[in-house]
Amino acid sequence: MASPYEGPVQRLIDEFGRLPGVGPKSAQRIAFYLLNVPREDANRLAGAITDAKDRVSWCSRCFNIADIAEGGLCVVCRDERRDPTLLCVVEEPRDIVAIERTNEFRGRYHVLQGAIRPIEGVGPEQLRVKELLTRVGEEGVKEVILATNPNIEGEATAMYLARLLKPVGLQVSRIASGLPVGGDLEYADEITLGRAFEGRRLVDE
């Protein structure tokens, strides 16, 4: 069936529909919202998207998101008050935001940029595992906290990393109680995630 909307409107709806979690009806609502706001508001949104694409890259140390204008390091890595001997390993940059809300962790981070998912063809080679091993060898890290998501992929990734890190002589721990199995860090509240950090346990081989 032919679209009832003119070309530019339908293209706008189609583009919003490609975003994760945005269905056809939501895409249509967003498109018509933007058509009804003042031009300067729409231009501000377009400018923010373009600016982010132009300026945001991966942190050269931990692979969190970073502003290119700040020398290639993210805001956490630039903070000299952070404990360099304590390293928290997470799957995605958004997990850092969740952990920072707890005010329980004052070390640094390492972002894997995913988890091991054999069915989807994602193995250790596609993650930032090699860079993690380099960091613990060069930065004087004493403890690595594995804060991957408490689901099948996250647990498999944590166990794989523990097997690699234990022989190096590091203390390797895993966030524990408080997080539901099958959940994502992104959706955990501050209290629950804070308790998970307090209750982290050493990882057995």
Beta strands, then each sheet from edge to edge (+ up, - down):
strand 1: 56-58
strand 2: 65-67
strand 3: 83-90
strand 4: 107-111
strand 5: 143-146
strand 6: 171-174
strand 7: 201-202
sheet 1: 1+ 2-
sheet 2: 4+ 3+ 5+ 6+ 7-
end
